[in-house]
């Protein structure tokens, strides 16, 4: 049986909506980009169309389960921070949009896709503004020459630049002092701290 015009329109709309969201993720160099998000939206649409045709609600339930595994795979812990939550959410909502298209809810899918793009585009800028104003949390790994009171001096450098220390760990090995500091502050404060540490002749490495 040939594909009907209605079915073709659903699949093309899924590619369009998935492509728009995927393109936004792609330009931000995310793991789930243009092809991934487009295929998720298209796949969810096709599965939903088939579930309606065969009157099997289990297909829809399996879509949710499968997308959950994809989303979980996009989340990771790096540099002391959880990353990939937005990508995982994009995968999840892309599947929901595909399901809406598969159920003939075109207006709902198009309007929701518009909201998703607004959130991804506008809220990214708001999130950056929040980071600049003081929410940015970073993990520093600093190694310096072994000198009396050196780690205390590095400790004092953080509050001196307006940064709040959340937790710290220090050790001494092979004549070198090293430590890890998780701190919070504005982007400008972080930059000033790094500039100060780079000028310190005793600091061997900053990560």
Rosetta silent file (secondary structure, phi, psi, omega in degrees, C-alpha in Angstrom):
SEQUENCE: XXXXXXXXXXXXXXXXXXXXXXXXXXXXXXXXXXXXXXXXXXXXXXXXXXXXXXXXXXXXXXXXXXXXXXXXXXXXXXXXXXXXXXXXXXXXXXXXXXXXXXXXXXXXXXXXXXXXXXXXXXXXXXXXXXXXXXXXXXXXXXXXXXXXXXXXXXXXXXXXXXXXXXXXXXXXXXXXXXXXXXXXXXXXXXXXXXXXXXXXXXXXXXX
SCORE:     score description
SCORE:     0.000 S_00000001
   1 L     0.000  130.478  179.695    0.000    0.000    0.000 S_00000001
   2 L   -70.684  154.212  178.065    1.353    3.399   -1.010 S_00000001
   3 L   -71.822  137.578 -178.138    1.850    6.074    1.600 S_00000001
   4 L   -81.022  159.504  177.251   -1.060    8.511    1.825 S_00000001
   5 H   -57.708  -36.725  179.841   -0.650   12.304    1.521 S_00000001
   6 H   -64.731  -43.109  179.262   -1.639   12.653    5.179 S_00000001
   7 H   -66.528  -39.145  178.166    1.057   10.215    6.293 S_00000001
   8 H   -63.257  -41.536  179.372    3.633   11.920    4.100 S_00000001
   9 H   -62.805  -38.441  178.051    2.744   15.302    5.613 S_00000001
  10 H   -61.914  -47.258 -177.722    3.213   13.904    9.108 S_00000001
  11 H   -66.258  -40.326  178.882    6.654   12.552    8.330 S_00000001
  12 H   -66.869  -38.573  177.677    7.759   15.744    6.577 S_00000001
  13 H   -65.533  -37.925  177.665    6.503   17.866    9.471 S_00000001
  14 H   -62.477  -41.904  178.329    8.428   15.629   11.878 S_00000001
  15 H   -64.872  -40.637 -179.766   11.602   16.167    9.850 S_00000001
  16 H   -64.530  -50.560 -178.416   11.005   19.933    9.796 S_00000001
  17 H   -67.051  -46.083  177.836   10.332   20.285   13.517 S_00000001
  18 H   -61.926  -37.508  179.218   13.062   17.846   14.522 S_00000001
  19 H   -65.385  -39.584  179.778   15.452   19.584   12.140 S_00000001
  20 H   -64.578  -46.604  179.614   14.790   23.016   13.636 S_00000001
  21 H   -68.361  -41.633  178.953   15.383   21.825   17.203 S_00000001
  22 H   -63.904  -36.165  178.133   18.341   19.698   16.136 S_00000001
  23 H   -63.942  -40.858  177.778   19.893   22.642   14.292 S_00000001
  24 H   -61.870  -40.129  178.231   19.726   24.740   17.454 S_00000001
  25 H   -69.531  -35.727 -177.489   21.500   21.953   19.354 S_00000001
  26 H   -65.533  -42.658 -177.414   24.022   21.504   16.522 S_00000001
  27 H   -70.217  -14.080  174.335   25.170   25.141   16.518 S_00000001
  28 L  -100.133   13.472  174.666   25.869   24.771   20.238 S_00000001
  29 L    56.620   42.942  178.347   28.015   21.686   19.510 S_00000001
  30 L   -88.316  154.671 -177.492   25.842   19.284   21.507 S_00000001
  31 L   -61.148  -43.810  176.793   26.159   15.515   21.254 S_00000001
  32 L   -93.377   95.887 -174.620   22.533   15.139   20.137 S_00000001
  33 L  -108.825 -140.324 -172.023   22.460   17.545   17.206 S_00000001
  34 H   -57.650  -55.153 -176.396   20.744   17.920   13.852 S_00000001
  35 H   -68.020  -41.579 -176.211   20.619   14.296   12.715 S_00000001
  36 H   -63.844  -52.061 -178.267   19.974   12.795   16.159 S_00000001
  37 H   -64.114  -39.457  178.737   17.052   15.035   17.135 S_00000001
  38 H   -61.931  -45.090 -179.913   15.537   14.807   13.639 S_00000001
  39 H   -66.174  -35.796  177.978   15.683   11.007   13.683 S_00000001
  40 H   -64.451  -46.255  179.413   14.169   10.877   17.183 S_00000001
  41 H   -63.454  -44.861  179.489   11.251   13.077   16.146 S_00000001
  42 H   -64.244  -43.157  179.835   10.736   11.144   12.916 S_00000001
  43 H   -64.225  -41.743  178.961   10.999    7.803   14.689 S_00000001
  44 H   -64.787  -37.907  177.334    8.511    8.793   17.391 S_00000001
  45 H   -62.778  -47.415 -178.253    6.095    9.981   14.700 S_00000001
  46 H   -64.255  -44.305  178.811    6.371    6.720   12.766 S_00000001
  47 H   -61.404  -40.793 -179.452    5.979    4.556   15.867 S_00000001
  48 H   -67.385  -41.264  176.389    2.906    6.536   16.938 S_00000001
  49 H   -59.198  -41.851  179.149    1.353    6.260   13.472 S_00000001
  50 H   -67.985  -37.582  179.730    1.880    2.501   13.596 S_00000001
  51 H   -65.208  -35.297  177.675    0.450    2.237   17.124 S_00000001
  52 H   -69.160  -40.928 -178.212   -2.718    4.015   15.946 S_00000001
  53 H   -64.855  -38.962 -177.429   -2.967    1.760   12.894 S_00000001
  54 L  -101.222    6.587  177.202   -2.607   -1.419   14.943 S_00000001
  55 L    49.610   55.716 -178.310   -4.413   -0.067   18.017 S_00000001
  56 L  -128.693  102.767 -178.551   -1.551   -0.976   20.342 S_00000001
  57 H   -68.631  -17.399 -178.431   -0.917    1.413   23.245 S_00000001
  58 H   -66.042  -27.706  179.252    2.199   -0.520   24.218 S_00000001
  59 H   -62.653  -45.554  179.369    4.075    1.044   21.301 S_00000001
  60 H   -62.023  -42.653  179.123    3.594    4.536   22.746 S_00000001
  61 H   -62.621  -38.267  179.622    4.706    3.328   26.173 S_00000001
  62 H   -69.665  -29.455  175.471    7.812    1.775   24.639 S_00000001
  63 H   -61.567  -47.813 -179.566    8.650    5.067   22.923 S_00000001
  64 H   -59.937  -43.344  179.800    8.729    6.795   26.286 S_00000001
  65 H   -64.371  -46.810 -178.969   10.910    4.031   27.744 S_00000001
  66 H   -63.530  -41.239  178.307   13.313    4.005   24.809 S_00000001
  67 H   -66.107  -32.348  176.767   13.672    7.776   24.772 S_00000001
  68 H   -61.252  -39.890  177.209   14.385    7.647   28.497 S_00000001
  69 H   -65.796  -40.983  178.622   17.411    5.436   27.814 S_00000001
  70 H   -62.618  -44.349 -179.848   18.637    7.825   25.100 S_00000001
  71 H   -63.596  -41.345  179.369   18.263   10.794   27.405 S_00000001
  72 H   -62.588  -34.933  179.334   20.086    9.066   30.255 S_00000001
  73 H   -69.179  -18.777 -178.931   22.987    8.340   27.921 S_00000001
  74 L   -86.708  -10.432 -177.163   23.339   12.050   27.164 S_00000001
  75 L   -95.789  132.913  178.582   23.860   12.976   30.831 S_00000001
  76 E  -147.585  162.874  176.891   27.352   12.844   32.294 S_00000001
  77 E  -104.953  119.852 -178.485   29.448   14.227   35.141 S_00000001
  78 E  -141.780  134.413  177.697   32.373   16.315   33.942 S_00000001
  79 L    55.842   36.338  177.606   34.604   18.824   35.713 S_00000001
  80 L    75.998    9.622 -177.336   32.540   18.481   38.866 S_00000001
  81 E  -130.538  146.634  174.722   29.336   19.451   37.066 S_00000001
  82 E   -80.947  125.261 -178.562   26.392   17.516   35.666 S_00000001
  83 E  -123.930  155.515  176.185   26.212   18.092   31.916 S_00000001
  84 L    97.016    2.257 -178.431   23.808   17.036   29.186 S_00000001
  85 H   -65.641  -39.588  178.810   20.528   17.718   30.987 S_00000001
  86 H   -67.306  -39.881  177.303   19.347   20.132   28.287 S_00000001
  87 H   -63.198  -43.134  178.134   20.300   17.670   25.558 S_00000001
  88 H   -62.167  -40.699  178.421   18.433   14.885   27.375 S_00000001
  89 H   -65.811  -37.030  178.389   15.403   17.161   27.721 S_00000001
  90 H   -64.377  -40.341  176.806   15.596   18.012   24.004 S_00000001
  91 H   -61.830  -44.314 -178.460   15.555   14.306   23.168 S_00000001
  92 H   -63.085  -47.614 -177.170   12.563   13.779   25.426 S_00000001
  93 H   -72.827  -30.521  176.871   10.525   16.684   24.018 S_00000001
  94 H   -62.510  -40.248  177.337   11.476   15.797   20.427 S_00000001
  95 H   -65.446  -39.489  178.720    9.890   12.384   20.943 S_00000001
  96 H   -63.521  -40.054  177.871    6.790   14.018   22.441 S_00000001
  97 H   -64.090  -41.446  177.283    6.491   16.288   19.387 S_00000001
  98 H   -61.871  -39.505  178.506    6.795   13.278   17.112 S_00000001
  99 H   -65.883  -38.854  178.349    4.044   11.507   19.025 S_00000001
 100 H   -63.288  -41.111  177.905    1.795   14.578   18.718 S_00000001
 101 H   -63.727  -44.093  179.931    2.345   14.628   14.954 S_00000001
 102 H   -61.503  -24.315 -179.919    1.602   10.903   14.744 S_00000001
 103 L   -97.467   14.943  178.133   -1.711   11.500   16.521 S_00000001
 104 L    70.553   14.788  178.812   -2.756   14.261   14.053 S_00000001
 105 L   -89.639   67.433 -173.732   -2.223   16.997   16.659 S_00000001
 106 H   -66.518  -46.065 -178.904   -0.501   19.278   14.145 S_00000001
 107 H   -62.738  -42.605  178.385   -1.336   22.605   15.744 S_00000001
 108 H   -62.184  -42.525 -179.594   -0.274   21.357   19.150 S_00000001
 109 H   -64.721  -44.658 -177.974    3.002   20.032   17.712 S_00000001
 110 H   -67.019  -44.407  179.700    3.808   23.248   15.818 S_00000001
 111 H   -64.655  -42.537  179.843    2.969   25.510   18.766 S_00000001
 112 H   -65.735  -38.879  177.592    4.922   23.317   21.179 S_00000001
 113 H   -61.809  -38.885  176.469    7.899   23.242   18.805 S_00000001
 114 H   -61.398  -42.586  178.079    7.837   27.045   18.770 S_00000001
 115 H   -64.101  -39.894  179.000    7.915   27.113   22.560 S_00000001
 116 H   -60.879  -44.834  179.508   10.821   24.634   22.599 S_00000001
 117 H   -64.442  -38.213  177.363   12.842   26.835   20.244 S_00000001
 118 H   -63.378  -45.300  179.606   12.080   29.904   22.341 S_00000001
 119 H   -61.833  -45.770 -177.784   13.228   28.115   25.502 S_00000001
 120 H   -66.966  -37.832 -176.232   16.422   26.827   23.865 S_00000001
 121 H   -83.411  -52.868 -175.015   17.301   30.152   22.248 S_00000001
 122 H   -74.070  -44.683 -176.156   16.113   32.756   24.771 S_00000001
 123 H   -68.186  -25.403  175.469   16.728   30.860   27.986 S_00000001
 124 H   -61.149  -42.804  179.203   20.301   30.078   26.897 S_00000001
 125 H   -68.891  -37.526  176.670   21.014   33.794   26.929 S_00000001
 126 H   -66.265  -38.159  179.392   19.268   34.251   30.273 S_00000001
 127 H   -64.687  -40.550  177.416   21.286   31.355   31.694 S_00000001
 128 H   -63.799  -38.010  178.804   24.521   32.983   30.538 S_00000001
 129 H   -63.716  -41.055  177.929   23.427   36.227   32.198 S_00000001
 130 H   -62.347  -41.156  178.244   22.844   34.379   35.465 S_00000001
 131 H   -61.356  -43.474 -179.813   26.322   32.848   35.188 S_00000001
 132 H   -63.821  -33.514 -177.631   27.875   36.270   34.636 S_00000001
 133 H   -80.974   -9.399  172.963   26.030   37.625   37.666 S_00000001
 134 H   137.046   13.832 -177.099   27.413   34.974   39.985 S_00000001
 135 H  -100.971   -6.351 -173.540   26.056   31.462   39.619 S_00000001
 136 E   -68.618  122.542  179.110   28.944   29.879   37.734 S_00000001
 137 E  -109.908  131.180 -178.408   30.471   26.983   39.695 S_00000001
 138 E  -133.716  154.621  175.433   33.896   25.616   38.745 S_00000001
 139 E  -108.882  122.338  178.874   36.324   22.988   39.963 S_00000001
 140 E  -106.762  135.000  171.245   39.986   24.075   40.123 S_00000001
 141 E  -116.683  113.749 -173.299   42.927   21.696   40.352 S_00000001
 142 E  -122.724  132.894  177.320   46.039   23.656   41.327 S_00000001
 143 E  -120.647  133.891 -179.347   49.598   22.406   41.803 S_00000001
 144 E  -138.247  167.882  174.735   52.338   24.566   43.300 S_00000001
 145 E   -65.965  150.982 -178.636   55.852   24.335   44.655 S_00000001
 146 L   -79.179  107.425  176.398   56.115   23.196   48.269 S_00000001
 147 L  -137.062  147.613 -178.161   56.498   26.306   50.376 S_00000001
 148 L   -57.177  128.566  175.460   55.274   27.015   53.931 S_00000001
 149 L    74.179   10.331 -176.120   51.710   28.326   53.951 S_00000001
 150 H   -66.360  -43.700  179.538   51.349   28.151   50.152 S_00000001
 151 H   -64.707  -33.617  176.081   48.046   26.288   50.157 S_00000001
 152 H   -65.963  -35.302  178.116   46.690   28.775   52.686 S_00000001
 153 H   -66.002  -42.087  177.456   47.714   31.564   50.335 S_00000001
 154 H   -65.719  -40.359  176.279   45.849   29.902   47.469 S_00000001
 155 H   -53.632  -46.504 -175.855   42.884   29.362   49.787 S_00000001
 156 H   -70.100  -21.033 -177.757   42.795   33.074   50.547 S_00000001
 157 H   -67.244  -30.672 -177.890   42.943   33.986   46.845 S_00000001
 158 H   -66.592  -57.502  178.195   39.405   32.748   46.217 S_00000001
 159 H   -64.431  -26.663  178.203   37.534   34.977   48.703 S_00000001
 160 H   -63.855  -26.128  177.874   39.948   37.799   47.822 S_00000001
 161 L  -102.317   15.397  175.295   38.462   37.689   44.313 S_00000001
 162 L    80.973   14.183 -178.831   34.892   37.437   45.585 S_00000001
 163 L   -97.380  143.572  179.685   34.550   33.683   45.068 S_00000001
 164 E  -100.421  124.862  177.996   32.885   31.365   47.569 S_00000001
 165 E   -80.994  124.505  179.354   34.604   28.055   48.338 S_00000001
 166 E   -89.872  -46.956  175.642   32.108   25.183   48.438 S_00000001
 167 E  -156.839  158.867 -178.130   34.537   22.372   49.215 S_00000001
 168 E  -148.342  155.160  176.916   38.258   21.705   49.019 S_00000001
 169 E  -145.551  132.881 -175.396   40.764   18.847   49.195 S_00000001
 170 E  -130.429  154.925  177.929   44.542   19.184   49.551 S_00000001
 171 E  -158.569  166.649  179.773   47.564   16.898   49.469 S_00000001
 172 E  -130.880  125.047  179.573   51.363   16.885   49.224 S_00000001
 173 E  -144.343  135.496  173.668   53.324   14.580   46.883 S_00000001
 174 L    50.583   44.202  177.195   56.887   14.510   45.568 S_00000001
 175 L    75.338    9.548  178.774   57.780   17.956   46.809 S_00000001
 176 E  -121.468  149.122  175.180   54.675   19.536   45.292 S_00000001
 177 E  -105.068  136.582  179.007   51.491   20.834   46.882 S_00000001
 178 E  -141.984  157.485  179.789   48.193   20.225   45.138 S_00000001
 179 E  -162.485  163.631  175.632   44.551   20.720   45.859 S_00000001
 180 E  -121.715  131.228  179.562   41.050   20.786   44.433 S_00000001
 181 E  -127.303  124.659  171.408   38.706   23.689   45.043 S_00000001
 182 E  -101.036  118.312 -172.468   35.053   23.837   44.050 S_00000001
 183 E  -132.795  158.878 -179.795   34.055   27.501   44.063 S_00000001
 184 E  -128.847  140.880  178.056   31.158   29.685   42.982 S_00000001
 185 E   175.744 -173.693 -179.471   31.120   33.224   41.687 S_00000001
 186 L   -76.965  161.310  179.119   30.667   35.427   38.653 S_00000001
 187 H   -60.372  -40.731  179.731   32.418   34.780   35.369 S_00000001
 188 H   -63.142  -40.898  179.177   34.441   37.961   35.786 S_00000001
 189 H   -64.673  -40.047  177.000   35.604   36.902   39.250 S_00000001
 190 H   -61.583  -44.513 -178.710   36.725   33.520   37.910 S_00000001
 191 H   -63.258  -40.741  179.378   38.687   35.193   35.132 S_00000001
 192 H   -65.780  -38.262  178.198   40.428   37.558   37.539 S_00000001
 193 H   -61.891  -47.560 -178.850   41.376   34.660   39.797 S_00000001
 194 H   -60.836  -42.240  177.970   42.936   32.710   36.935 S_00000001
 195 H   -59.908  -40.715 -179.959   44.903   35.768   35.823 S_00000001
 196 H   -66.238  -43.460 -179.004   46.215   36.186   39.365 S_00000001
 197 H   -67.502  -35.114  179.608   47.222   32.529   39.700 S_00000001
 198 H   -66.548  -24.129  179.104   48.994   32.536   36.343 S_00000001
 199 L   -84.877  -10.829 -178.847   51.220   35.365   37.580 S_00000001
 200 L   -78.007  116.428 -177.223   52.208   33.382   40.682 S_00000001
 201 L   -66.537  -19.179 -179.397   55.722   31.939   40.049 S_00000001
 202 L   -83.674  -17.192 -178.059   55.107   29.125   42.555 S_00000001
 203 E   -79.127  121.467 -177.476   52.037   27.788   40.727 S_00000001
 204 E   -89.244  -39.233 -175.027   53.078   24.907   38.479 S_00000001
 205 E  -152.200  142.192  174.734   49.733   23.937   36.965 S_00000001
 206 E  -130.177  128.965  177.167   46.103   25.120   36.913 S_00000001
 207 L  -128.782    0.000    0.000   43.279   22.961   35.600 S_00000001
